[in-house]
Amino acid sequence: MNTVKDRMQFVPWQYIADWKCTACGDCCKLYSVVLNFHEWLKIVNTFGAEKTVSGLGKLYIKRGVDGSCPFLCSFSSLYLCGLQQMKPNACKLWPFRVLAEPKYGQSNKAEFNFGGRKLFVYADSMCPGLKYGYPSWEFTRQTLTEFIEIALGIRKEQYKTTSDLILFRPQTGYRRFGIY
């Protein structure tokens, strides 16, 4: 059987020109979300323990009957996270992996120097928001840096690492999904 895990391939960041969330929902439909204890506690206190599950020594968001995250919200053909105010780091970081060691090979293309610290950054090639090519300045200095800051616990809020969808509400004006 060909599972999602069998199809996952990780690409070093230096092969990626840009990334933007397309709000396709694939990350929420195909993957289990690992929670740290504090994330688990927030979800349990807000939504109840039945929205989570444990297994293999880890805590997860319990997947719905269709296999997707129960907090995935659909708007026509767009999908957004219903946990914006408490979105788990695993979700904030997808499709990127920020590692201390080069786990997926090609270390010279995965290496990223962040404030004198050597990190290795890869992206899950299944994400349709990846644009391949020479990394743009904006991707390298803004988007990728934001992913790294989130991974290291330096930053919590998302700007470049979430969907760019914009709504107009007459009473409040324009609002970006993902940062309110």
Summary of the structure (lengths in Angstrom):
residues: 180
radius of gyration: 16.7
end to end distance: 40.7
largest distance: 51.0
contacts: 467
relative contact order: 0.21
helix: 29%
strand: 29%
